[in-house]
């Protein structure tokens, strides 16, 4: 059995008007889940997104 390599995606957490939170996985231009092979790279993107959000969304990294 082969060893599974880790990959990471970014989840956008959006607060809806009814108070619930909706989670959305970021996708690329082809509607495929955008994956990062390095957690450090994904963390840098999350840091950038969180610093620049004007809608109050929160971005987090998840291992897939």
Secondary structure, DSSP 4 states (H G I P E B T S, - for coil): -PPPPP-EEEEEEEE-TTS-EEEEE-B-TTSPBP-BS-HHHHHHHHHHHHHH-SS--EEEEEE-
